[in-house]
């Protein structure tokens, strides 16, 4: 269970994937909420989603890479 730390290459791959996935989710939320509720609400929720999802996505991907 106690594997060594991730290599710099693996860390870069995780950061790249998280930087790709989180904005896509944020943009999707932004568009959906902008069309259904209000443009300002869509922008705010989409931006917050990106800010919250980047670290969460990195943690999930890091756990998957270690196992």
Secondary structure, DSSP 4 states (H G I P E B T S, - for coil): --PPPPPHHHHHHHHHHHHHHHHHHHHHHHHHHHHHT-HHHHHHHHHHHHHHHHHHHHHHHHHHHH-
